[in-house]
């Protein structure tokens, strides 16, 4: 089925993309930096599923950023939607099968580190697998190695503040309580979210070079009620700066 999915996408686009970009919650407007676009809905691609989460529309956009062919996935699958880890990772397998070697994974994440603030970007250097799917005692710690290396000048000249840190993957779909947040702080997490790690794990197995960008969309473990709509609203506030940063990376 991976071959069938890949063949269908290749039949719709003029060339093999050099990069793939996966958008997180509220970050779909990254498409604004892509020219000569071709849209392919998930439900058109054999083997792909429909997305069920608001802010993850579920389509692919082929086009060009600075004359570089790219494929952007607007939306992703989540484990909490009822998919298996293997099903969540199907698009990554297809992107690799297309011949794409580099992938940028983005997400909207809860901010844990008190030195960071909402509205900044976090380049993920480490994961904490806090799903406890295979280990009920302690989270697995994963260092991100052999990823996409960024020129320091790109980071220094970015229109949005860039930090580096550790992302804790949790199953969701509920947001963290005060007690859970304290636990994540003790574990060394800087941000927390409900996606991305399964995709990274699959991309690593396929020897793709990965860059992971988390937009810090809300503070975690406070007394105020956070909704998914709040996350979507916040994520859109700095979409222009995020898009320009990604454009510079591709350039």
Secondary structure as UniProt FT lines:
FT   HELIX           2..12
FT   STRAND          19..23
FT   TURN            25..26
FT   HELIX           28..33
FT   STRAND          35..41
FT   HELIX           42..44
FT   TURN            46..47
FT   TURN            54..55
FT   STRAND          59..65
FT   TURN            66..67
FT   STRAND          68..74
FT   HELIX           79..81
FT   HELIX           85..88
FT   HELIX           90..98
FT   STRAND          102..111
FT   TURN            114..115
FT   TURN            118..119
FT   STRAND          121..129
FT   STRAND          140..143
FT   HELIX           152..156
FT   STRAND          162..169
FT   HELIX           178..187
FT   STRAND          191..193
FT   HELIX           197..205
FT   TURN            206..207
FT   STRAND          209..219
FT   HELIX           228..235
FT   TURN            236..238
FT   HELIX           239..250
//
